[in-house]
Amino acid sequence: MSNDIEELTALNRDYVNSVQNSDVKRFDEILAADFYCSNPDKSLVDRAAFLKQTAVPVTIRNLTAHDVKIRVLGDFAIIHAATSYTTADDQPAHGRYTDCWARQNGRWLAVSAHVSR
């Protein structure tokens, strides 16, 4: 399980960095085909819509995950974390996210995300 924790820790870091840097290529590699995301505006988007929204550069800066908790439940894992970032008008802000991962064909892939601010 320690290898799973290490791998999921790296994937979580990649996920957060991909949000900050609009890295559609990396998301394309780590999202499952049936991925869905609940956005802070309460919309639910599928993989294609998520990749499209990710391609638009974000206006926030300094996105950092804190208090990361990774729970591995066999071939399924849940990552809970808090975030801090700076808004476009230089205000500090905070949020939370929960990402669900599934091991598919020997690889961990994100299957679901829920983001709140």
Buried (B, 14 or more C-beta within 10 A) or exposed (E): EEEBEEBBEEBBEBBBEBBBEBBBEBBEEBBBEEBBBBBEEEEEBEBEBBBEBBEEEBEBEEBEBEEBEBEBEEEEBBBBBBBEBBEEEEEEEEBBBBBBBBBEEEEBBBBBBBBEB
